[in-house]
Amino acid sequence: METTKNIDFWTKSDVFTRLSFIIFGLGNFVRKQFVKGLLFLASEVAILVYFFGTGWQYFTKLNTLGTVKQGKVKVDGFWVYTAGDNSVLILLYGVMSIFVIVLFVLLAYLSAKSSFRAQTEVAAGEKPNTIIQDWREIFDQRAHIGLMFLPVLGIVVFTILPLIFMISMAFTSYDRNHVVLFDWVGLKNFGALFSSTGSDVTASMFVSVLIWTLVWAFFATFLNFFLGMFMAMIINRKTTKFKGFWRACFSMSIAVPQFVSLLVMHSMLRTDGAINRLLMNWHWISGPLPFLTDTMWARVTVIIINLWVGIPYTIMQITGILQNVPAELYEAAEIDGANWWQRYINVTIPYIFFVMTPYLITTFTANVNNFNVIYLLSGGDPTPVGASAGKTDLLITWLYKLTVDKSNYNLGAVIGIMTFIVLAVVSLITYRNSGSYKNEERFR
């Protein structure tokens, strides 16, 4: 059906519709849709003014990212600096210019499509829609377009555009030695990531940080989930009194800003912190415990502290699900003679996993990128894996150090791309093999 419409569009459109590809809104003006035609024409003028006024100078330099260095000349005995090219601006505005070109092509298509629709309506003896009728249609018959336009625009501007800019940076020499002017280096940075030698990034560093990131994300996700589920089920029991009080106690930790809690815990867990001092004053230990200075202690510590931070959220989630498990499932299990354990294994757990699988995948992804807990609690310490990564550093904190501390933006971009690939593969494989995806009608 769509193919037939496209054929009709190309074969039956008149000269004004075809010219609408070049002069936006021309076909609308001819069919007396003046407001719509004016909007298309104004959009075309705005795009052309931006592109040839600002975007063109950056777009033409995108292949080299700039070659003119900053200079200085002596005028009347004083040094006067002359501006050179800035590769960051060239890359940024160059990417934006490509987006503007894509937008121009899209608007050209929409202009011609609108003109063709008006042409067919006039040919059928009908009056073309006014701008008010089109506006009402967008929020009625085509409400999905009207309601999704702004969210999609926000995703394109604030997510896709920065993402492409960051990905592009991975193929450049943008580092602390090339801050103003840099150029394209192809896959050189990816080669550095998988090489055995290097100052800031090597294959052994990447593998070490990646393994710890996945181990951390696994324990941070599933320990939170199972312990939170255990606590929620205890509170939700019929014999448990003061349910609201116990839930309020756990909710209190959510009310305190997370970064405040983590900074306080970091202070308390230091070698000379409150916890070690209390334990030594009570003569329970003879020397300070290496909470954040020994590799194994530090890794276990950040996992345990994350439990304290994350379990209250899980309790709230599981409580809502437990209160909505269909009662007939438990009644059928009791009739079949199932005891409490069998009801738990065959009814409660499958239902919770069915509902929570997307949430668990999202939580796993969030824990891979859990910057706050690691950076504020341990700072990636202790003993560094290499010159730029510590034993508790995740890929996201390592990326931060490479960019903010080391100014190696190209290598940071490579780490960002690899993190995205790992998360995309794990998330897609897990979700597509889950009951939530394969059997959506199971509990309906």
SEDOLO-969766 format. One record per residue: x, y, z of N, C-alpha, C in turn. Coordinates in pm, whole numbers, plus 50000, padded with zeros to 5 digits. Layout:
REM SEDOLO-969766
XYZXYZXYZ;...
This chain:
REM SEDOLO-969766
500844987950000500005000050000500875012650000;501895012650085502795024050093503575025649963;503955014249902504685014749775503835021049666;502535017249663501625022949565501495038049582;501395042649705501315057049731502565064249683;503735058249704504975064449659505035065349507;504545054649440504515054849294503595065949244;502405067149305501475077749268502115091449289;502855092849397503485105649429504465109749319;505275100449274506295103749175505735105049032;504655097849004504135097848866503025108048843;502265111048947501095119548931501265133848983;502415136649043502615150149095502815160048981;502285172248997502425182448893503705190348914;503915200348831505155207848834505315215648964;504205220449020504295228149145504695219149262;504175206949262504545197349368506015193849358;506495191749235507905188349219508815200049252;508375211949218509165223849254509175226349404;508195220349475508155221949621509345215449688;510065206549617511305201149670512375211949679;512285221849590513305232349584512835245049655;511615249149625511025260749691509945255649786;510275254749910509355248750007508045256750012;506935249350012505625255550027505045261149899;505745259749785505245265449660503885259349623;503785246149632502525239549600501405243749694;501735246549818500715251149914500245265249880;501185273849841500785287349799499835286949679;500145278149582499305277049461497905272449497;497805263349599496475258349640495875266749751;496385278849771495845288649865495975284250011;496975275650041497285272350179498445281550221;498135294250241499165304350257499955302850388;499255299850496499955298750625500915286850622;500455275450572501295263650566502475266050471;502195272150356503265275150263504285284650322;503805294550398504705304150461505585297350566;505035287950641505815280650741506925272450675;506585265550567507605257750495508695266850439;508275278050378509245287150317510125293550424;509545297350537510325303350646511345293350700;510935280450709511865270150757513035268650660;512735268950530513805267750431514755279650440;514225291550450515055303550458515945303050583;515365299150696516125298450822517265288550811;516995276850751518045266750737519155271550644;518775277650532519785282450437520615293750495;519965302850570520705313750633521715308350733;521275298550816522205292750914523345285350843;522995277050744523995268550682525055276650609;524625286250527525595293950450526195305550530;525535309250640526085319950723527055314950827;526795303150885527635297750993528105283450963;527165274850929527485260650916528455257350805;528425264750693529235261150578530725261750608;531145272150681532575273550709533115262050795;532255256450882532665245050963532525231950884;531475230950804531235218850726532385216250628;532885226750565533965225050467535295221250533;535445224350663536685220850733536585207550808;535435200950795535215188750872536185177650833;536635177450709537545166850665538935168150724;539335180450759540675182450817540625186450965;539465191051012539285196151149540155208351176;540525215351070541275227751086542765225951068;543395235951006544845235450981545565248251024;544805258851049545415271951079545695272951229;546975274651263547355276051403547235290751446;547095292351577547075305951631548435312451609;548425324951566549675331951540549745345151613;550895351851597551015365051659551925373651571;551565386051561552355395651484552565408151569;553715414851546554035426751623553525439051548;552635446451613552065458651556552385470251650;553155479851598553545491551678554225487751809;555025477151801555765472851918555005463752013;553785460451979552985451752066552625439051989;552615427852062552235415151999550715414351990;550235411451872548795409751848548565395251803;547715388351876547455374251845546365373051738;546605364151645545615361351540544975347851566;543665347451556542935335151587543195324451482;543305312151529543445300851439542185292251443;542285280451387541145271151387541015264451523;539795261351559539505253851682538815240951641;539515229751657538995216951606537735212451678;537635215851807536425211951881535195218651821;535315231651794534175238851735533885233951593;534925230951518534725225951382533995212551386;534405203751477533755190751488532315192251534;532085200651635530735202451688529805208451584;530205219851529529335226551431529285218951299;530315211151270530275202651150529225191851163;529175185551281528145175351306526765181851302;526635193651362525355200751358524955204051214;525935207651131525635210750991525125198450917;525665186850949525165174550887523705172150928;523415174551056522025173351102521125183251029;521625195351006520825205450935520555201050792;521535194750728521335189750591520265178850590;520325169750688519305159250697517935165450721;517875175550807516615182450833516095189250706;516975195050628516585201550504515965191550407;516575179950394516045169450305514685164750355;514555163050487513275158750544512185168950518;512495181750538511505192250514511145193350366;512115190750278511825190850134510815179950101;511005168250160510055157250138508675160750193;508635166250315507345169850375506645180750296;507415190250244506845200950162506195195350037;506915186549967506365180549845505165171549877;505235164349989504145155550028502895163650060;503065174750133501925183350165501325189350037;502195193249945501715198849819500945188349738;501435176049739500765165349663499405162149724;499315162549855498025160049920497015170949880;497485183549884496605194549844496215193149697;497145188549613496875186649470495785176249449;495875164949518494875154349502493505158749555;493495166649662492225171349716491545181049619;492315189849560491755199249461491255191649339;492025181549295491625173649178490325166049204;490085162449331488855155149367487705164649395;487905177549376486845187249398486665191049543;487665188149627487575191449769488425203749798;488125209849909488895221349952490055216750041;491285220450011492425216150094492275220750239;492835212850327492775215950470493415229350501;492825236550594493455248650646494455244650753;495255254250796496255251450899495595247251031;494405252851058493685249151181493195234751173;492685230651055492235216851038493415207051050;494565210750993495765202351007496195201251152;496115212351224496505212351366495585203151446;494285203951420493345194951490493585180451453;493915177851329494155164151284495375158151351;496405166551370497625161651434497365157051577;496415163351644496115159451781494835151151792;494375145851678493215137051678493545124051605;493355123851471493625111551397495105107651401;495975117651402497415114951405498025120151536;497365116751644497805121651776499205116651811;499575104751760500895099451793501995108751743;501745115451629502745124851576502795137451662;501635142951696501595155051775502175153351914;501885141851976502335139752114503795135352122;504285128752017505655123752020506675133251959;506215144051896507145152951828508175159051923;507695165352031508625171952123509565162152194;509065150652245510005140852304511065136152206;510655133252082511635128651982512635139751950;512145152051939513035163451915514035164852028;513575163252151514485163952266515525152952262;515135140752223516085129652213517145132552107;516695137951994517625140951885518625151651928;518135162451990518995173852024519895170852142;519345164452246520095162752371520705148952389;520405139352301520975126052314521735121852188;521045121752075521665116651952522785125851904;522535138951903523565148451857524825147751944;524725148652078525935147152160526585133552145;525765122952125526315109552110527175108551984;526685113951873527455113751749528715122151763;528615133551832529785141851857530825134151938;530375126752040531295118952123531905107452043;531085100551964531605089451883532635094651783;532365106051723533325111951628534655114951695;534595119251821535805122751893536735110751911;536165098651912536985086651930537905084051811;537635090451698538445088251578539385099951552;539635108051656540525119651643541705118351738;542615127851730543785128351819543585138351933;542325140451974542005150552076542445145652214;543585150352259544095146752391544795158752452;545505156552562546145167852633547245174352550;547765167252450548795173052364548225179952240;546935177752216546285183852100544935189452145;544985200352217543775205952277543035215052179;543775223252104543145232852013543005226951873;544075221751822544065215951687544335201051695;543475193251636543695178751623543135174351490;543385161951455542925157051325542375142951338;541905137451227541355123951225542495113651228;542315103151307543345092651315542765078851286;541515078251244540905065351212540715056651334;541165044051325540965034251433542165033451526;543035043251520544255042951601543945042051750;542955049351797542615049251941542075035751984;541325029151897540825015851930541985005851936;542975008051848544164999551855544915001451984;544965014052033545645016852160544935010052276;543595009152267542825002952374543144988152386;543444981552273543704967152276545184963852261;546044973752283547484971352277548014967552415;549194962052418549794957752545550664968452606;550914979252532551734990152584550975003252573;551245012052665550585025052664550695031352802;550495044452807550625051452934549315052053010;548235055352941546945057253007545975045752986;546075039052871545135028452837545885016852773;545635004652824546164992452763545074981852766;545314970952694544334960052690544134954052829;545224952352905545094946353038544274955453131;544474968653121543674977953201542194976653165;541924976753036540534976252991539854963353037;540514952053019539934939153058539704938853209;540694943653286540574943653432539394952153478;539284964353423538194973353461536854967853413;536814962053293535574956453240535064944953325;535964935853363535554924353446535004929253580;535714938453645535234943653773533904950953756;533734958253645532484965453620531314955653612;531494944553540530424934653526530164927453658;531244924153731531074917753863530324927053957;530744939653961530074949554045528594950854008;528314952253879526934954153834526074941953870;526654929953858525904917753891525534917554039;526524919354126526244918854270525384930754315;525674942554261524914954454299523454953254258;523194946054148521814944454101521084933454174;521674921554177520924909954226520954908554378;522004913054444521954913254591520904923254638;520874934954575519834944654608518454938754586;518294931654474516984926254438516544915554537;517374905554561516954894354646516834898354793;517774906354842517664910654982516494920254999;516284929154902515134938054908513824930454901;513774920054815512574911754806512334904254938;513414899354999513294892255127512714901555234;513234913855242512734923355341511284927255312;510974929255184509604933055147508614922055183;509014909455163508104898355194507914896755345;508964899355421508834898655567507854909355615;508024921555565507134932555606505704929955560;505554923555443504234921455385503474909655445;504114901755532503444890255595502254894855679;501264886455685500064889755763500384891255911;501384883655959501704883956103502604895656142;503144902956044504034914256075503194926456115;503504931856230502784943556279503564956356245;502844967456244503434980656215504114981056079;503424975755978504014975455843504404989355796;503524999155817503815012755773505065018355838;505275014955966506445019856038507735014455977;507755001155950508974995155894509265000655754;508235002555674508455008155541508925022655549;508395029955646508835043855664510305044455704;510755034955786512165034655827513085033255707;512715024055616513545022155497513435034055402;512285040255399512105051655310512915063755355;513245064455483514005075755534515365076955466;515995065355435517305065855370517205071355228;516035069855165515855075255031515725090455038;515165095455148514945109855161516235117755172;517305111355222518595118155233519295117755097;519785129055045520505128854916521635118754917;521715110954808522685099954803524115104754817;524455116054754525845120454759526245124354901;525285129254981525575132555120525895119855199;525055109655182525285096855252526635090855215;526975091255086528225085055040529435092655091;529385105755094530515113555146530695111255296;529585110055369529675107155513530285093455535;529835083455456530375069955470531855069455433;532245077155332533655077755294534495083055410;534005093255475534725098955590534805088955705;533725081755728533685072255840534545059955816;534755056155688535465043855656536955045955632;537435058155641538865060455621539675053655731;540985052855708541865046355806541755052955944;541625066155946541465073356072540025077856093;539075070956028537685074656037537015069956164;535745073456179535005070656302534875055756330;534645047756227534435033356250535685026756304;536835029256240538085023356289538435028256429;538185040956458538485046156591537625039656698;536315038056667535435031656764535845017156790;536135009856681536524995756698537824994356777;538765003456753540025002856830539825007356974;538975017156996538695021457134538005010557214;537185002357145536514991257213537414978857220;538634980057167539624969057167539124956857090;538304959156990537874948156904538904945256796;539694955356758540754953656659542004960456711;543164955656665544424961556712544914972556619;544444972556495544844982556397543684985856306;543744996756234542625000656147542374990556035;541124988256006540744979355897540854986655764;541384979955660541634986655530540394987055442;539344993955490538094994255414538294999255271;539095009655255539245015855124540685015655073;541575008355143542985008155102543444994555053;542674984055077542984970655027541994967154916;542464960454812541624957954694540354950354729;540514938654795539334930454824538414937354924;538994943455027538184950755125537414962055058;538084969454970537434980754906536284976254817;536474965454742535424960654653534214955454730;534494948054837533384943154920532684954854988;533454964755032532874976355100531914983955011;532314986754885531434994554797530164986654763;530274973354755529074965254729528124965854847;528674964754969527824964955089527174978655107;527934989455088527375002855102526285005054998;526474999754878525455000954774524174993754813;524304982654889523104975754939522324984955031;523034991455119522365000555213521665011855139;522275016455027521685027254948520525022354863;520635010154806519685005654706518534997154752;518684990054864517634980854909516294987854933;516254999954992514955006555011514165008354882;514845011354771514135012654643513494999454603;514264988454621513734975254586512544971554673;512614974954802511494972054891510224978854842;510324991254802509154998454753508604991954625;509494987854536509074981454411508384968154438;509044959654517508514946254543507214946954621;507104956254713505874957554793504674959954702;504824968854607503724971554514503354959254433;504354951254393504074939254313503404928554399;503914926454522503334916154609501864918954639;501524931554649500134935054680499224933754558;499814930754442499014929454321499114915654256;499734905954327499744892254275498304887054277;497794881854164496394876954161496134866654271;495124869254355494824860354467494434846354421;493824845254299493394832054252494564822754227;495764828554202496934819854183497294812754313;497264820154424497554813854553496444804054592;495204807654564494084798754597494184785654520;494544786354393494694774254312495834765654364;496944772254404498084764854457497734757954589;496964764654676496554758554803495634746654779;494734748054683493834736854651494624724754602;495704727354529496554716454480497464710754588;497404716454709498174711254821499574716954832;499854728154768501194734054773501444740454909;502644738154964502994744655090503544758655062;503984765955166504404779855149505604781055057;506544771455067507734771854982507384769554835;506494759954811506084757154673505304768954615;504474775554698503774787454650504754798654618;505784799754699506794810054677507564807654548;507964794954526508784791554409507974791654281;506734787154286505944785254164504964796554134;504714805354231503774816254207504464829854225;504994832054346505534845354378506744848954292;507744840154292508974843054218508724844754069;507994835454001507744837553857507014850653828;506054854253913505294866553889506204878853906;507014878754011507904890054035508894891653920;509484880353876510454881153767509774885453637;508554881053615507824884853494507644900153489;507284905853603507044920253609508354928053616;509354922653685510554930353718511704928853620;511604919853522512734917753430513184930553362;512274938553303512744951253245513404960353348;512854960453471513444968653576514844963753613;515034950453618516344944953651517374948353543;516954947653417517864951253308518244965953319;517254974353347517524988653363518444991153482;518224983853592519054985453710520484980853684;520634969653611521964964753576522714975353494;522004981053397522594991553315522995003553400;522115007353491522405018853579523615015953668;523775003453713524905000053799526214999553722;526164995653595527374996553513527835011053506;526875020253502527175034653494526985041553629;527135034053738526895039553872528105047853916;528155060053869529295068953896529345073154042;528195076454100528155082354234528785073554340;528325061054348528755052254457530275050354454;530815047354337532245044554327533075057254347;532735067754275533585079654277533535086754412;532355087754471532225094954599532675086554717;532585073254705532925064654818534405060754818;534905056054704536295051454701537175059454606;536565067054514537345074554417538115065754321;537715052854313538425043354226539605036754292;540005041554411541145035654481540755021654530;541725013354571543115016454604544075014754485;545185007054510546305005954416545835006154272;546335015354193545855016354056546205004453969;545295001153877545564990753777546664995753685;546645008253651547645014353564547775028853600;548185036753502548395050853529547105058553545;545985052753503544735060553502543555053653566;543645040853601542495033553656542865026953788;541895027353882542105021154012541385007854021;541575000754131541024987354148539504987254160;538894998154204537434998654214536825007554106;537625012054012537095020353904536195012253813;535045017953778534195012453673534585019053541;534015013853432534295020053303533915034753302;532805038153370532315051953369533235061053450;533755056553563534665064953641536025065653574;536415055053507537665055253431537555065353317;536415065153250536165074953143536265089153197;535705091353314535745104753376537185109053403;537985099953456539375103453486540175106153359;539905098153255540615100153129540315113853068;539075118353082538685131053020538965143053110;538485142653234538605154253323539995155553383;540555144453429541855144953495543015144353397;542895135753295544005133653201543855141253070;542655146453043542365153852918542575145352793;542445132252806542515123452689541095120652642;540525130352575539125129552535538885118652431;539855116252345539675105952243539595092052304;540475089152400540445076052465539195074652552;538785085752615537535085352691536355082152602;536335087652481535255084752387535265070152346;536445064452330536555050152297535975041652410;536305045152534535765037852649534245039152652;533725051152620532275053152616531615044252511;532225043152393531685034652287531685019952331;532785015452392532865001452436531844998652546;531635008452635530615006652739529235005052678;528945013352578527655012452509527484998752443;528524993752378528434980752311528154969652412;528894969852523528694959552627527274959952680;526784971952714525444973252770524374969252668;524544973252543523554970052440523454954952421;524594948152413524594933552392523954926352509;524394929752631523854923052751522354925652765;521934938152748520524941752768519634934952664;520024935352537519184929552432519084914452446;520204907752470520174893152484519334889152604;519524895952716518774892552838517284894752820;516914906152766515494909252753514794900052653;515434897252540514804888952436514674874452481;515424870452583515294856752635514504856052765;513864867052801513094867452926511624864152899;510934860053006509514857152994508694869452963;509164881253007508444893652980508344896352831;509344891752755509344893952611508684882452535;508984870052577508494858352502507034855052530;506564857952651505214853752689504504865152761;504094875252686503484887052746502114884052808;501444873452764500074870552810500054860852928;501224857652985501284847053084500404849353205;500414861353260499664864053384498414872453358;497934872553234496724880253205495484871253213;
